[in-house]
């Protein structure tokens, strides 16, 4: 069917009760112990040398008054640091330097873990935060789907299926022949979700262990959030959290079972969050499903509990299992037949199965016209009829949505080499198709 037109502007559905983490006013309010915070502060001082109280507070993303000042008072009392002057007015401007005793303590602490950065939040706070900003807060309506997919040509069946699939916030299976836009559709789903915002912590603490959550590659802070994260007066937000666009994380053939559990670095002695934990509150796309080194059945079995219970279990190197929320729209995209990958029992656990089929002649024509317009090649109905008859119908070649783009690119390359204008002539079409299609 033709692409629907007259798409209205996207309207975001606001969350009923927006979550915002409040700045702790005391050490107890951080959910961490004085000893834990003192260890983090002494590591910062060990690497920085001369550093002010304000700079330590900035590095830890904690308020100076009521929290960091208490930590520094403890370190001075234990003779782990000394005051060496002031760089301005107020106690926060005092310049601190680590003592010999403090250096020995810092090396001992670093042997246990080399994480240096923003103070983590307790696992309980992390869990509560994701219960308060669920993916279901993002309501997708038809005009939103049409707007997000206005750059591709799809039939009405796919639009009808995609909207409810995204709103479910659960799981989607995109399948069908290669080259018909499954990855593009999945990316468009991610952009629908991406327009809403959530808070994620820099790191999470559990049993004294640190799990690094914020990922500067996959997490995009909301514009202006960097300024909001500064410790200016009147800011009441806990700066250990970052306001980001809902995440959209993609992995492909490189995905392994190990990548779905906590990654422990034996040298730095802290953890990196796995893909699905970094994707919490957003979307996790497993592209080219079935092409991973691990067996598809083993990979899918890993998702049975999270998909059913909406929680995931991760294992610390000590053997302890921890429970984290699993609030992720997980999308499997594959060129392979679903029945060749998984059994019926697992397919029942996938909420939405959407087949992305080959385009019809009308859809192919619309795609071809759009590509010609974009590439600056004059469109010709007779030339397209020739292409379809000679290079699809006669040799019985299936049409793919990616073919118009690729064939036009081939035609332009050939025309440039022959120093002639890129026009849909029979000979240029034949040369382009000869260079593009492979006889099987």
N, C-alpha and C positions, 0 to 999 in steps of 0.2 A: 504494500500500500504506500501511497505518497506520504511524505513526511508532513505531520501536522504543522500549520503555520500560526501566526499571530500569538506567539508565546508571550505571556505576561511576565512581569518582573518577579524574581524569587522573593518569597516572604518566609522568613525564618520563624519557626514556632518557638517562643521563649520558654525556658524551663519554668515550671511552676514556682519553685523556690530555689533561686540561684545559690549555689554553694560558694562560700568564701571562707578560707581558713583565717582565723583570727590570730594576731600577733600574741605570742606568749608574754606574760608580764612577770614571770618568775621562772626559776629553774624547774620547779614542779610542773609549770604549765607547758614546758617543752616535751614532757613525757620521757625525758632522759635523765640520767643521774648526773650529779656533780662530777663524779669521777670520769664518766664517759666524756662529758664536755671539756673537762680539764685535759684529758688525753688528746682530744682534737685540737684544742688551743695550743698545746705545747708543741704539737707537730707543725702547726702553722708558724709558730715562732722559730722553731728549729730551722726551717727552710728560708724564712724571710730575714732573719737577723734583727735589725732595729725595725720596730713596727709599733704603731700607735694602737691604743685600745679601740679607737674607732675603726681602724683598718682590720683588726682582728674580728670585730663584730660584723664588718662587711663580708669578710671571708667566710664566716660561719652562718651568715644570713640570719642573725639573731639580734635583738635589741641590746644596746650597750647597757642601758639602765635596767637594773633588776635581774639581768641574766649574765651578760659577759663581764660586768663589773664584779659580780660575785665570784665568777670563775677566776678572774685575775687576782682577786684578793686571796683566794685559796692558794693559787700558785705562788704568790709572794710570801704568804705565811709558811708555805712548805719550802721556801728558798729555791724554787725552780726558776724564778725570773727576778729581775730587778728593774726599777724605774731609773731611766737615764735622761731625765730632762722632759721638757714639754714642747710640743710643736704648735701650741695655740692655747686657747682658753678652755677650761674645764678638764675634768679627769679623763674624758675620752681622748684628749689630745696628748696624754702622757705617752712618752716613748718607752717601750719595754724591750729588754734584751734578755735572752735566755742565759742562765748561769751554767757553770760547769756541772753542778748537780742536775740541773734541768736538761742539759745535753745528754747526760747518761740516761735520764728518765725517758727522754724522747726516743733514743735508740732502742730502749726496751719496748716502748709502745709501738714503734715502727716494726719491730720483729713480729708483733702480733697482728699488725695490719697497717698498710701504707696509704689508706684512703685519707686524702687531705682535700677539704672543700666544704660546701654547705653542710650544716648539721642535718642528719637524717630525721625523719619523722617515725614514730613507732608504727609497727605493722597494723595495730588496731586503728590508728588514725587513718592510715592508707585505705583500709577496708571500709571504714565509715564514709570516707570521702567519695568512694565510687558508688556506694549505695545512695548517696545524695545527689549524684550527677549522672544518672543512668543514661544509656544510649537511647532508651525509649523516650527521653525528653525531646529528641529530634524527630519531629513529625514531617514526613515527606508527602506532599500533595502532587496531583497530576501535573500542574503547571511547572512545578519544580523539576520533575523528571523530564518534561519536554524541554525546559531550558537547558538542563545539564547535558542532554543528549542531542541538542539542536545541530551539532556539527557532524552527526552521523545519520544515516538513513536506515530506519528500522520499521518493521510493521507494527500494527496496533497491538498484536498479541504480546509482543515483548514489553511494550509500555504497560499493559495491564498487569503483567506478572512482576515487573521490576519494582513498582511502587510498594505493593504489599511486602515484597521480599526485604526491601530496605527497612520498612517500618517495623518488621518483626524483630530486628536487631539480633537475629540468631545466626542462621547459616543459609548459604546459597550455593548451588552447584550450577555453574555455567559450562555447558558442553556443546560440542558440535565440531564441524570440520574446521581445519586451520584457515586463518586469513579472513575470518568474518567478523572480527572486532570484539572478541570476548575480553581481551585485555583492556581495550579502549572503553568498553562498557563498564568493566570493573573499576577502572580509574575514574570514570564519571560518577559511579556510586560513591567512591571515596571523596570526591569533591562535594557531593551533596552533604555528606556528613561533616566535611572539613569546615564548613561555614559556621558551625557552632563551636563554642569554646568550653574548655574544662580546665581544672587545676590538676597538675601532677607534681609530685615531690621530686627534688633532686635525687634523694636517696631514701631508703627505708632501713630501719634498724630492727633486728630481731635477735634476741639472745646475745647481744653484743656484736653480732655480725652485721655488716653493711651491704645492702643491695643497691647498686647504682641504677636508677630508673630513668632519669631524664637523659635523652639522647639528642644531641644537637643536630644530628643528621636527619632523624625521623620525626623529631618534635619541633614544631614551628611556633615560637612564642607569638602571642598576639601583638600586633604593632602598638608600641607605646608601653608594653609590659616592662621593658628594661628600665624605663624611667620610674615606673611604679615600684620597681624592686629596690630602688635606692631608699636609704633609711631617712628620708626627709620627714620633718615633723608632720604629724597628723595622719601618717600612713598607718592603718590598723591591720593590714594584711600580713599574715605570716610569710616572710620572705623565703622560707625554705620550700615554698611551693611556687611553681611557674604556671602562669596562665597561657595555655597553648590552644591552637586549633585542634579539634578532635583528630587524633592521629590516623594516618593511613599508611600502613606498613606493608611492603611487598617483598616476597621471597619467591624463589623459583627452584631450579634444579639443584641448587646448593643446599637446600634445607635438609637437615638431619635430625634424628631424634634427640641428639645431644643439644642441638640448638633450641629445643623446646623445654629445657630445664635450666636451672641456675648455672651460670658459667662461672666457675671458681678459678681465679688466677692464683696459683700457688706461690707466685713471687710477690704480688701485691697484697694477697690475702684479703681480698674482698670480692664480691660477686657482681656480675653484670646481669641485669634482668633479661629473661628470654624474650623472643619476639612477641608472644601473646601477652606478656605482662606490659611491655612497652606499648602494645596496641590497645590496652584496656581503655574503654570509653570510645573506641573508634572502630576501624576496620582493619582486618588482617587478610591480605590476598595471597593465596598460595597459587602462583601461576605455573603453567606447564605441569599440573598435577599428574603424577604417574611417571614423570621423567627423573624423579629424585633417586639417589643411590639406594635409599631405604625402600623396602617393599611398600606399595600403596596400602596394603592391608594393615601393616604394622603402624604406618603413619596415621591411618584413620582410627585405629584402635586407641591411639593416644588421645583422641578427641571425644571418646564416648562419654566419660564422666563430665568433662567441662560442658559439653553440649546439653546434657540432660540435667545436671545439677546447677549449672551456672557458677561453679567454683572450680578452681584448679589446685592441684597439689604439687608443690615443688620440694626438692630435697636438698638440704644443706649437706656440706661435706662431712658433718658430724653424724649424718644418718637421720636427723630429725626431719620430718615432713611438715611443711607449713601450708596453710590454706590461704589462698588469695582469691579475690573476686575474678570471675571470667565474664566480663561485660563487653564482649567483642562480637562484631558482625564478621564472621569468618566466611570467606568466599573461595571456593575451589574452582579453578578454571582449567579445563582440559580439552585436548583434541581427541582423546580416546573415548571409546564407548563406556559409559558408567558401569554397565554390567560386566565389562572386562576388568574393571578395577576393584569393585566392591560388591558385596552381596546385598540381597534385598533388605536384610535386617538393618544394615547400616544406612542404606538409602532412606529408610523410614525416619531415621534420626536427622536427616538433612531436611530442613523445613521446606525449602523452595528449590525445585529443579527447573532450570530454564534452558531450553535448547535454542542455540543460535544457529539457525539454518542458513543455507545458501540463499543469496538474494534472488528474488523473482526478476523477470525481464524488466519490469517497470522500475523496480528498485535499482537494478544495475544501471539502467538508463539515467536515473536521477543522480546516482553516484558519479557516473561518467561525466555528466553535464557539470556537476560541481567541481570535479577535478579539472576539467578543461578551463572553466572560468578562473579557478585559482592559479593554474599554471600559465594562463595567457594563450591557450591554444584554441582557435576558433572551433566551436562545436558544429557537427554536421550529422543530421539524422541518418542520411544515406551511408555515410562512412561507418557509423555505429552498426547499421544493419549488415553491412559487409563484414565487419569484425565478428559479429555474432554468428553469422551464417558460416563463414569460412574457418573460424578458429575456435568455435564452441560447438555449434550444432553438428557440423560434418564430422569432426574428430571426436565428438562426444566428450568434450572437456567440461567439467563442472564449473560454474561461475562462482567466483569468490569476491567478497566485498573489497579486498585489497587489490584486485587485478587492475581496475581502471587507473589507480594511482601509479602502479608499477609499469603498466604498459605505456602510459603517457610519459613517464620519466625516461623509459627506453627510447621512445620516439624522439623526445627532445635531444637526448644524447646523440642519436644517429644524425638528426638534422643539423646539429651544431657541427659535427664532424664533417658533414657533406657541404657545409656552408650554404644552407638553404633554410627557409622559414619552416618552423614546426607546424605543419598543416596535416590534417587527417586525410592524406592521400592513401590509395590502396598499397602502393609500394612501401611507404613508410610504415603503415600498419603491419604489412607482411614481415618486414625486417624486424620490427619491434617484437612481434610475437615469436618469430624464429629465434631471437636472442633470449626471450623470456621463458617460453614453455619448454619443458623437457619431455621427450617421448619416453613413455614408460613401457 
